[in-house]
């Protein structure tokens, strides 16, 4: 189990910057699930995306990673980096949105 903090707008309105998600490793990806996985282009960065199509073979499972808000600045998904191996991904099981700290 891991906790990740959302830092950009690519998954709005479902997730927004500052939200926290709790994710667990394992289980096969299913369409419309939220998954967290290492960015295929920068392994030190993690991405949260919605599962599109899923392909299963005898040896592996890969999935299409889709942004809810693909027009957001800096948003990337499978359109840029291809399908994602499921083996290193986490399934989001809970989201926490901290209360706003704005003035009263």
N, CA, C and O of each residue as an XYZ file, in Angstrom:
416
protein
N       0.854     -1.170      0.000
C       0.000      0.000      0.000
C       0.902      1.235      0.000
O       1.907      1.295      0.708
N       0.513      2.218     -0.815
C       1.260      3.473     -0.893
C       0.302      4.648     -0.979
O      -0.849      4.511     -1.394
N       0.807      5.805     -0.575
C       0.047      7.057     -0.671
C       0.757      7.942     -1.681
O       1.977      8.096     -1.644
N      -0.030      8.524     -2.588
C       0.505      9.416     -3.611
C      -0.246     10.744     -3.540
O      -1.441     10.772     -3.247
N       0.459     11.841     -3.809
C      -0.157     13.178     -3.846
C      -0.307     13.603     -5.304
O       0.618     13.442     -6.100
N      -1.457     14.137     -5.648
C      -1.730     14.619     -7.001
C      -1.106     16.002     -7.150
O      -1.273     16.863     -6.285
N      -0.378     16.212     -8.267
C       0.335     17.479     -8.441
C      -0.079     18.257     -9.691
O       0.362     19.392     -9.871
N      -0.917     17.674    -10.564
C      -1.304     18.421    -11.768
C      -2.795     18.248    -12.059
O      -3.516     17.595    -11.304
N      -3.238     18.837    -13.155
C      -4.659     18.867    -13.500
C      -5.094     17.800    -14.494
O      -6.229     17.847    -14.967
N      -4.241     16.844    -14.828
C      -4.558     15.899    -15.905
C      -5.719     14.955    -15.590
O      -6.267     14.336    -16.502
N      -6.103     14.834    -14.323
C      -7.209     13.940    -13.954
C      -8.420     14.693    -13.413
O      -9.317     14.082    -12.831
N      -8.457     16.014    -13.599
C      -9.640     16.786    -13.185
C     -10.834     16.369    -14.003
O     -10.651     16.079    -15.186
N     -12.014     16.315    -13.489
C     -12.424     16.732    -12.156
C     -12.310     15.616    -11.106
O     -12.543     15.869     -9.924
N     -11.960     14.403    -11.507
C     -11.897     13.290    -10.560
C     -10.880     13.541     -9.457
O     -11.176     13.358     -8.276
N      -9.687     13.959     -9.846
C      -8.610     14.260     -8.898
C      -8.076     15.641     -9.209
O      -8.004     16.049    -10.368
N      -7.701     16.360     -8.156
C      -7.130     17.684     -8.372
C      -5.871     17.852     -7.541
O      -5.660     17.109     -6.583
N      -5.029     18.822     -7.894
C      -3.791     19.012     -7.153
C      -4.048     19.126     -5.650
O      -4.965     19.817     -5.209
N      -3.217     18.431     -4.881
C      -3.365     18.405     -3.428
C      -4.092     17.180     -2.910
O      -3.928     16.817     -1.745
N      -4.895     16.530     -3.750
C      -5.570     15.301     -3.327
C      -4.530     14.230     -3.017
O      -3.441     14.217     -3.592
N      -4.879     13.341     -2.109
C      -4.061     12.180     -1.802
C      -4.825     10.944     -2.241
O      -6.046     10.882     -2.100
N      -4.111      9.961     -2.772
C      -4.746      8.690     -3.104
C      -3.973      7.569     -2.422
O      -2.745      7.589     -2.347
N      -4.725      6.594     -1.929
C      -4.147      5.383     -1.367
C      -4.294      4.314     -2.440
O      -5.368      4.129     -3.011
N      -3.195      3.616     -2.701
C      -3.202      2.622     -3.777
C      -2.546      1.332     -3.295
O      -1.623      1.351     -2.481
N      -3.040      0.222     -3.812
C      -2.499     -1.089     -3.460
C      -1.964     -1.765     -4.712
O      -2.510     -1.612     -5.805
N      -0.894     -2.509     -4.530
C      -0.295     -3.236     -5.646
C      -1.121     -4.484     -5.925
O      -1.766     -5.049     -5.041
N      -1.076     -4.883     -7.174
C      -1.724     -6.135     -7.512
C      -3.076     -5.960     -8.169
O      -3.508     -4.859     -8.509
N      -3.715     -7.094     -8.328
C      -4.987     -7.169     -9.034
C      -4.817     -6.726    -10.470
O      -4.014     -5.843    -10.773
N      -5.551     -7.324    -11.314
C      -5.469     -6.974    -12.733
C      -6.221     -5.684    -13.008
O      -7.268     -5.424    -12.416
N      -5.681     -4.883    -13.907
C      -6.385     -3.639    -14.237
C      -7.704     -3.930    -14.939
O      -7.822     -4.882    -15.711
N      -8.672     -3.105    -14.658
C      -9.982     -3.188    -15.317
C     -10.329     -1.828    -15.873
O      -9.934     -0.794    -15.334
N     -11.066     -1.848    -16.947
C     -11.480     -0.614    -17.603
C     -12.116      0.341    -16.591
O     -12.926     -0.069    -15.760
N     -11.742      1.607    -16.673
C     -12.222      2.708    -15.839
C     -11.617      2.772    -14.443
O     -11.908      3.716    -13.708
N     -10.788      1.810    -14.044
C     -10.086      1.909    -12.768
C      -9.089      3.058    -12.829
O      -8.622      3.431    -13.905
N      -8.769      3.610    -11.673
C      -7.654      4.542    -11.575
C      -6.433      3.735    -11.155
O      -6.494      2.959    -10.202
N      -5.321      3.920    -11.872
C      -4.081      3.196    -11.594
C      -2.934      4.188    -11.465
O      -2.921      5.229    -12.121
N      -1.971      3.852    -10.609
C      -0.747      4.623    -10.432
C       0.398      3.754    -10.930
O       0.460      2.566    -10.616
N       1.304      4.341    -11.705
C       2.404      3.576    -12.285
C       3.575      4.512    -12.574
O       3.386      5.722    -12.703
N       4.788      3.955    -12.676
C       5.930      4.805    -13.017
C       5.789      5.348    -14.439
O       5.382      4.632    -15.353
N       6.129      6.608    -14.606
C       6.126      7.225    -15.935
C       7.096      6.446    -16.823
O       8.274      6.332    -16.483
N       6.630      5.906    -17.954
C       7.529      5.134    -18.820
C       8.715      5.934    -19.349
O       9.704      5.348    -19.787
N       8.631      7.263    -19.317
C       9.718      8.095    -19.822
C      10.625      8.633    -18.731
O      11.737      9.075    -19.022
N      10.177      8.606    -17.475
C      10.942      9.141    -16.343
C      10.589      8.309    -15.115
O       9.622      8.614    -14.418
N      11.357      7.271    -14.848
C      10.992      6.271    -13.841
C      10.903      6.804    -12.415
O      10.352      6.125    -11.549
N      11.425      7.995    -12.147
C      11.322      8.558    -10.805
C      10.000      9.290    -10.586
O       9.704      9.714     -9.468
N       9.211      9.439    -11.636
C       7.922     10.136    -11.543
C       6.799      9.115    -11.649
O       6.889      8.166    -12.427
N       5.741      9.309    -10.869
C       4.574      8.422    -10.895
C       3.415      9.158    -11.542
O       3.265     10.367    -11.367
N       2.588      8.425    -12.296
C       1.408      8.980    -12.954
C       0.152      8.284    -12.438
O       0.181      7.101    -12.098
N      -0.934      9.021    -12.385
C      -2.246      8.453    -12.065
C      -3.113      8.643    -13.294
O      -3.281      9.764    -13.775
N      -3.666      7.547    -13.806
C      -4.493      7.605    -15.015
C      -5.646      6.618    -14.909
O      -5.642      5.709    -14.079
N      -6.624      6.825    -15.768
C      -7.770      5.918    -15.866
C      -7.444      4.829    -16.887
O      -6.879      5.105    -17.946
N      -7.803      3.600    -16.558
C      -7.555      2.475    -17.462
C      -8.551      2.527    -18.611
O      -9.760      2.615    -18.399
N      -8.024      2.472    -19.836
C      -8.854      2.353    -21.036
C      -8.981      0.877    -21.370
O      -9.544      0.102    -20.597
N      -8.462      0.497    -22.512
C      -8.482     -0.916    -22.920
C      -7.412     -1.703    -22.159
O      -6.402     -1.145    -21.731
N      -7.649     -2.993    -22.001
C      -6.706     -3.894    -21.338
C      -6.410     -5.052    -22.286
O      -7.317     -5.597    -22.916
N      -5.113     -5.429    -22.383
C      -4.725     -6.567    -23.209
C      -4.008     -7.583    -22.325
O      -3.032     -7.259    -21.648
N      -4.502     -8.800    -22.345
C      -3.892     -9.882    -21.578
C      -3.313    -10.924    -22.522
O      -3.975    -11.356    -23.465
N      -2.068    -11.325    -22.260
C      -1.465    -12.433    -22.999
C      -1.132    -13.525    -21.980
O      -1.449    -13.394    -20.798
N      -0.502    -14.583    -22.436
C      -0.122    -15.664    -21.521
C       0.879    -15.204    -20.467
O       0.917    -15.753    -19.366
N       1.676    -14.216    -20.793
C       2.767    -13.815    -19.906
C       2.640    -12.436    -19.282
O       3.302    -12.152    -18.284
N       1.819    -11.589    -19.837
C       1.770    -10.233    -19.305
C       0.401     -9.585    -19.524
O      -0.441    -10.073    -20.279
N       0.224     -8.471    -18.830
C      -0.973     -7.647    -18.976
C      -0.499     -6.221    -19.196
O       0.350     -5.722    -18.459
N      -1.050     -5.568    -20.212
C      -0.769     -4.156    -20.449
C      -2.096     -3.416    -20.548
O      -3.130     -4.008    -20.858
N      -2.053     -2.113    -20.282
C      -3.285     -1.332    -20.363
C      -3.027      0.043    -20.967
O      -1.919      0.577    -20.927
N      -4.092      0.583    -21.521
C      -4.076      1.938    -22.058
C      -4.317      2.891    -20.889
O      -5.281      2.721    -20.143
N      -3.453      3.889    -20.722
C      -3.558      4.867    -19.645
C      -4.143      6.163    -20.210
O      -3.569      6.756    -21.124
N      -5.276      6.601    -19.673
C      -5.995      7.755    -20.219
C      -6.130      8.869    -19.183
O      -6.442      8.616    -18.020
N      -5.892     10.094    -19.620
C      -6.134     11.272    -18.777
C      -7.612     11.622    -18.827
O      -8.237     11.534    -19.884
N      -8.181     12.024    -17.676
C      -9.553     12.541    -17.681
C      -9.609     13.927    -18.308
O     -10.641     14.330    -18.843
N      -8.502     14.653    -18.241
C      -8.430     16.018    -18.749
C      -7.200     16.143    -19.662
O      -6.219     16.782    -19.282
N      -7.241     15.540    -20.863
C      -6.054     15.516    -21.718
C      -5.609     16.894    -22.204
O      -4.482     17.033    -22.681
N      -6.461     17.916    -22.097
C      -6.087     19.265    -22.531
C      -5.333     20.038    -21.454
O      -4.887     21.157    -21.705
N      -5.181     19.471    -20.271
C      -4.466     20.164    -19.192
C      -3.003     20.366    -19.574
O      -2.410     19.506    -20.226
N      -2.415     21.497    -19.173
C      -0.999     21.731    -19.469
C      -0.136     20.591    -18.909
O      -0.263     20.227    -17.739
N       0.727     20.040    -19.742
C       1.627     18.981    -19.308
C       1.022     17.598    -19.212
O       1.720     16.652    -18.848
N      -0.269     17.446    -19.531
C      -0.922     16.135    -19.439
C      -0.312     15.174    -20.455
O      -0.130     15.519    -21.622
N       0.001     13.968    -19.995
C       0.518     12.911    -20.871
C      -0.237     11.628    -20.556
O      -0.693     11.418    -19.432
N      -0.360     10.779    -21.559
C      -0.987      9.474    -21.352
C      -0.517      8.533    -22.449
O       0.488      8.801    -23.108
N      -1.227      7.442    -22.650
C      -0.790      6.435    -23.627
C      -0.690      6.975    -25.043
O      -0.017      6.369    -25.877
N      -1.336      8.089    -25.342
C      -1.192      8.691    -26.671
C       0.257      9.127    -26.917
O       0.710      9.163    -28.061
N       0.984      9.457    -25.840
C       2.374      9.881    -25.963
C       3.369      8.742    -25.726
O       4.375      8.650    -26.429
N       3.102      7.877    -24.749
C       4.108      6.882    -24.372
C       3.696      5.430    -24.577
O       4.452      4.528    -24.216
N       2.534      5.183    -25.139
C       2.111      3.810    -25.404
C       1.441      3.148    -24.207
O       1.199      3.783    -23.180
N       1.149      1.871    -24.358
C       0.469      1.125    -23.306
C       1.431      0.809    -22.170
O       2.648      0.809    -22.358
N       0.880      0.541    -20.990
C       1.664      0.419    -19.763
C       1.614     -1.019    -19.232
O       0.545     -1.629    -19.206
N       2.762     -1.567    -18.807
C       2.739     -2.892    -18.185
C       2.048     -2.809    -16.821
O       2.318     -1.896    -16.041
N       1.175     -3.744    -16.540
C       0.423     -3.736    -15.286
C       1.262     -4.166    -14.093
O       0.908     -3.858    -12.955
N       2.354     -4.865    -14.321
C       3.105     -5.485    -13.227
C       3.616     -4.511    -12.180
O       3.734     -4.903    -11.019
N       3.919     -3.290    -12.511
C       4.423     -2.317    -11.529
C       3.392     -1.264    -11.158
O       3.747     -0.213    -10.624
N       2.130     -1.529    -11.431
C       1.110     -0.520    -11.168
C       0.369     -0.804     -9.868
O       0.390     -1.915     -9.339
N      -0.282      0.238     -9.378
C      -1.095      0.178     -8.171
C      -2.527      0.565     -8.523
O      -2.754      1.400     -9.398
N      -3.480     -0.041     -7.845
C      -4.889      0.299     -8.027
C      -5.300      1.290     -6.947
O      -5.099      1.032     -5.760
N      -5.876      2.425     -7.351
C      -6.335      3.426     -6.385
C      -7.573      2.881     -5.679
O      -8.538      2.461     -6.319
N      -7.525      2.896     -4.347
C      -8.657      2.373     -3.562
C      -9.345      3.453     -2.726
O     -10.441      3.240     -2.209
N      -8.697      4.607     -2.598
C      -9.290      5.656     -1.775
C      -8.694      6.999     -2.148
O      -7.505      7.095     -2.452
N      -9.533      8.052     -2.125
C      -9.077      9.412     -2.401
C      -9.427     10.299     -1.216
O     -10.514     10.193     -0.648
N      -8.495     11.175     -0.846
C      -8.736     12.140      0.220
C      -8.461     13.531     -0.321
O      -7.390     13.795     -0.868
N      -9.422     14.406     -0.165
C      -9.263     15.803     -0.580
C      -9.167     16.643      0.682
O     -10.171     16.832      1.369
N      -7.960     17.162      1.010
C      -7.813     17.986      2.222
C      -8.707     19.217      2.160
O      -8.978     19.734      1.077
N      -9.161     19.684      3.305
C      -9.981     20.904      3.314
C      -9.198     22.095      2.783
O      -7.981     22.187      2.943
N      -9.919     22.994      2.154
C      -9.301     24.206      1.613
C      -8.714     25.034      2.747
O      -9.291     25.110      3.832
N      -7.572     25.648      2.494
C      -6.932     26.498      3.513
C      -7.112     27.973      3.205
O      -6.390     28.814      3.740
N      -8.067     28.293      2.346
C      -8.309     29.697      1.964
C      -8.868     30.506      3.116
O      -9.276     29.958      4.141
N      -8.883     31.813      2.936
C      -9.428     32.707      3.969
C     -10.934     32.527      4.091
O     -11.610     32.125      3.144
N     -11.439     32.833      5.270
C     -12.895     32.727      5.534
C     -13.659     33.835      4.859
O     -14.883     33.899      4.974
